[in-house]
Amino acid sequence: MSRLILALDVLEREKALEIAKKTAHYLYAIKVGWPLVMNAGMGIVSEISQFSKVICDFKVADIPNTTRLIVRTTKKYGASGIIVHSFVGRDSVHAAVEEAGDMDVFVVTEMSHPGALDFMQENAEKMVKIAKEEGARGIIAPATRPERLRKIRKIAGDLLILSPGVGAQGGKARDAIEAGADYIIVGRSIYNAENPEKKAKEIMEEILN
């Protein structure tokens, strides 16, 4: 089974569907965020779901009631997972997990960009514990900092770790896997490639080998 997740951050519906169809065989899931949804509409989630599992990277950061409404709507369109923030508090994470039912909830603990060092890193371990205690399916932790991944892995227990930052941000797939990631998230290196299908296959094989 593939351990690769495609972050499909393109803007055009037709391009998104074309890439999804060609790469799905080499993926565990496709991650869809606000840029694509804002341009193509929520229906794109249902359309991509025909080819692959879809994780909605909405990074929900709101009060519990609003969180519930976002999770409920996301589930209605056939997503298999949703990504939420935990810095807004335990009650919002609880609401997300409760509303999600059989849809997976992934909690952001530490992001892959340099700015995550400003505020997130010092609270990442606390956020991992909240995700674990509230019954989330997994967490997001950075491939760009394998040393942080190792530390987070020790706290996460049986939570899945989805790790972004491989490719354009400089992270290495093999380093992230060895540090404890379960799945690698790759975006620009695949969807900007001359042949996205070939690139997805190459990265999938790199992860597995």
C-alpha positions in Angstrom: 0.0 0.0 0.0 1.3 3.5 -0.9 2.4 5.8 1.9 2.2 8.9 -0.4 -0.3 11.7 -0.1 -0.6 14.2 -2.9 -1.2 17.8 -1.8 -3.2 18.9 -4.9 -2.9 22.7 -4.6 -3.8 23.6 -8.1 -6.5 26.0 -8.9 -8.3 24.6 -12.0 -10.9 21.9 -11.7 -9.9 20.2 -15.0 -6.3 20.1 -14.1 -7.0 18.8 -10.6 -9.1 16.0 -12.0 -6.6 15.1 -14.7 -3.7 14.9 -12.2 -5.9 13.0 -9.7 -6.9 10.4 -12.2 -3.3 9.8 -13.5 -1.6 9.7 -10.0 -4.3 7.9 -7.9 -2.8 4.5 -8.4 0.4 5.6 -6.6 -1.3 7.4 -3.7 -2.8 6.6 -0.3 -4.9 9.8 -0.6 -5.2 13.2 -2.2 -5.1 16.3 0.1 -7.4 19.1 -1.1 -7.1 22.6 0.4 -8.8 25.9 0.2 -7.1 27.2 -3.0 -8.7 24.4 -5.1 -12.1 24.4 -3.3 -12.4 28.2 -3.5 -11.9 28.0 -7.3 -13.7 24.8 -8.1 -16.3 24.5 -5.3 -16.9 21.8 -2.8 -18.1 19.4 -5.5 -14.5 18.9 -6.4 -14.1 16.8 -3.3 -16.8 14.4 -4.5 -15.3 14.3 -8.0 -11.8 13.5 -6.8 -13.2 10.9 -4.4 -14.0 8.8 -7.5 -10.3 8.2 -7.9 -8.8 8.4 -4.4 -9.5 9.0 -0.7 -9.7 12.7 -0.1 -8.4 14.5 3.0 -9.7 18.1 3.2 -6.9 20.3 4.5 -9.1 23.0 5.9 -7.0 23.5 9.0 -10.2 24.3 10.9 -9.5 26.8 13.8 -12.7 27.9 15.2 -15.2 27.5 18.1 -16.7 24.1 18.6 -20.1 24.9 17.0 -18.5 26.3 13.8 -16.1 23.4 13.8 -19.0 21.0 13.8 -20.6 22.7 10.9 -17.5 22.6 8.8 -16.8 18.9 9.6 -20.4 18.0 8.9 -20.4 19.7 5.5 -17.0 18.2 4.6 -18.3 14.7 5.4 -21.4 15.3 3.2 -19.2 15.7 0.2 -17.5 12.4 0.7 -14.2 13.3 2.2 -12.4 10.5 4.1 -10.6 12.9 6.4 -10.3 16.5 7.6 -7.4 18.5 9.1 -8.0 20.7 12.1 -6.0 22.9 14.4 -5.7 22.2 18.1 -4.3 25.6 19.3 -7.9 26.8 19.5 -8.5 24.3 22.3 -9.4 20.8 23.4 -13.2 21.5 23.1 -12.9 22.3 19.3 -10.8 19.1 18.7 -13.4 17.2 20.6 -16.2 18.6 18.5 -14.4 17.7 15.3 -13.8 14.1 16.3 -17.4 13.7 17.6 -19.0 15.2 14.5 -16.7 13.3 12.1 -17.9 9.8 13.1 -16.1 7.4 10.7 -14.3 10.3 8.9 -10.7 10.6 10.0 -9.6 13.7 11.9 -6.0 14.8 11.7 -4.7 17.4 14.1 -1.9 19.9 13.2 0.8 19.8 15.8 3.8 21.5 14.0 3.9 22.8 10.4 6.7 22.4 8.0 7.5 26.1 7.2 10.0 28.2 9.1 7.3 30.3 10.8 6.2 27.2 12.8 9.2 27.9 15.0 7.7 31.2 16.2 4.8 29.8 18.2 3.9 26.2 17.2 7.0 24.2 18.1 7.0 25.1 21.8 3.4 23.9 22.1 3.6 20.9 19.7 3.9 18.2 22.3 0.9 19.5 24.2 -1.1 19.5 20.9 -0.1 15.9 20.2 -1.4 14.9 23.6 -4.7 16.7 23.0 -5.1 14.9 19.6 -4.4 11.5 21.3 -6.7 12.1 24.3 -9.6 13.3 22.1 -9.5 10.3 19.8 -8.1 11.9 16.6 -7.0 9.4 13.9 -3.6 11.2 13.4 -1.5 14.3 13.4 0.5 16.5 11.1 4.2 16.9 11.8 7.0 18.2 9.7 9.2 16.3 7.3 11.5 19.3 7.2 12.6 18.7 10.8 13.2 14.9 11.2 14.5 15.5 14.8 11.2 17.0 15.7 9.4 14.1 14.0 11.3 11.6 16.2 10.3 13.4 19.4 6.7 13.7 18.3 6.6 10.1 17.3 7.5 9.0 20.9 4.5 11.0 22.3 2.0 10.1 19.5 1.7 6.4 20.3 -0.5 4.8 17.7 -1.6 8.0 16.1 -0.9 8.2 12.4 1.6 10.8 11.4 1.2 12.6 8.1 4.3 14.6 7.3 4.4 17.5 4.8 7.4 19.4 3.5 9.0 16.8 1.2 10.3 18.2 -2.1 9.9 21.9 -2.7 10.4 22.7 1.0 13.5 20.6 1.3 12.4 17.6 3.3 13.4 14.1 2.3 10.9 11.3 2.1 13.2 8.5 3.5 14.4 10.7 6.4 10.8 11.4 7.4 9.8 7.7 7.3 12.8 6.7 9.3 12.0 9.5 11.8 8.5 8.0 12.4 6.1 9.3 9.7 3.5 7.0 8.4 2.6 9.0 5.3 4.5 11.6 3.3 2.7 14.6 1.9 4.1 15.9 -1.4 2.6 18.7 -3.5 4.6 20.9 -6.0 7.2 18.2 -6.8 4.4 16.1 -8.3 1.7 18.5 -9.7 4.3 20.8 -11.2 6.3 17.9 -12.8 6.3 17.5 -16.5 4.9 14.0 -15.9 3.0 14.0 -12.5 2.2 10.3 -12.9 5.8 9.3 -13.3 6.9 11.6 -10.5 4.3 10.1 -8.1 5.5 6.6 -8.9 9.1 7.6 -8.3 8.3 9.1 -4.9 6.1 6.2 -3.9 8.9 3.8 -4.7 11.4 5.9 -2.8 9.2 5.8 0.3 8.6 2.0 0.1 12.3 1.2 -0.5 
